């Protein structure tokens, strides 16, 4: 599993969240930026069953070089 950290920071006269050095839009308050970061994190969560990884590995193994 990949770990992603969202940080709430002051930005452009307001508050924003950053992910991997990329800023979100500015929000009027820390609380609003935190809510937006939590929403973004929830939208970016992906759950893939292990069998899908095995299928992908099999496809790659059969691919011509």
Beta strands, then each sheet from edge to edge (+ up, - down):
strand 1: 6-11
strand 2: 14-19
strand 3: 22-23
sheet 1: 1+ 2- 3+
end
